[in-house]
């Protein structure tokens, strides 16, 4: 719990790749219990492949989107459903306002020479 959260603070569902608008699951999955896919938020990147087989003894490079697991997350998450997008935006706005109010309260509690009573 951070400094502005209380026990009454509502929790927003964790933002993971499976709920992101930019994440595309692979058609063929290796494991039924864990899904993998590609993050298409940014441009494809070069990845080095180590090919230690007799047919390809050298290293190769392939250009593709980054592969991620369904449970991973990043700072560029965008909800895939409009109602989740609105909820995420509303949560961030409330959090920003709470931080601002906390700073304002801290400023008003600091002693100021102009507010001290004269002797």
N, C-alpha and C positions, 0 to 999 in steps of 0.2 A: 504494500500500500504506500503510495507516495505521499508527499506532504500535504497535498490538497484533497486527496481522496478520504472519504469517511466510510463508515460501515454502510451508510445509506446510498453511496455512490453506485449508480447502475453500471453493470459491466456490459461492454459491447463484445460480441463474438470476435474471437481472434481472427485477424485477416490472414488467410492462407491462400496459397496458389490455386487450390481447387475452386475457390469462390471469386477469383480475379477475372476480370473481363479479358485480360491479355493472355491468359493461360489456355493452351490447347492440349488436351490429353492425347497420348499416342494411340493409334488404332490398335496396335498389337502391344499387349502388356506382358512383361516377363512373369510378374507375380500378381495373383488375383487379389491379395490383401493390400498391396501398395501400388498406387497409380503413379506413373511418371508422365511428363508432358514437356512442352516447350513454352518458354516465356517469350512472347512476341511484342513486348513493350519497346525494346530497343532493336537496332539493326542486328542481323546475324554477325557472328564473330568467327575468327579462325581458331580452330582447336587442333592440337597436335595429337596424332594417333601413333602409338608405338606398335609397330607390326613386326613381331619377332617370329614370323613363320618363314619357312623356306621359300615360299612364293614371293613374299615381300619383305626382304631383310632390312629395308630402309624405313625411315620415319616418314609419315605422311601427314598432310594437313587437310582438314575438311572445314568448310564454312557452313555454319548452321546456327540456329537459335539456341540459347542456353537451355539445357535440360534441367528440370527441377522435379522434386517429389511433391505430391499433392499437399503435404503438410508444411512445406517451407513457406517463407514469407519474405517480403522486402519492403522498403520504404516507398515504393511506387505502386502499391496496391490500389486497385480501383474495383469496387464491387461490381459484380456482373448483373445484379438485379437492381432496378431503380429504387425500390423501397430501402434496400440496404445502403445504396449510395446516399440517399437522403438522411438515413439514420447516422451513417458515418460522419457526414458533414455537420449534422446537428450536434453530435457528440464533440467534435473538434471545436465548434463554435463555443459550446458551453465550457469546455476546458480552457479555451483562450480567455473567456470572460472571467472564469474563476481565478486564473493566474493574475489577470489585471487587477481584480478586486483585492486579492491578497496583497499585491504590491501597494495599492492605495491605502489599505489599512495599516500596513507597516510604516508608510510614510507619515500618516497622521498620528501614529503613536510615538514617533521619535520626538525628543524634546527640542523645542525651537526657542531661541533667545527672545523672539518677539512675543511669545506667549507666556513667558515667565512673569509672575507678579512682581511689581516694583516694591522695593523695601523702603 
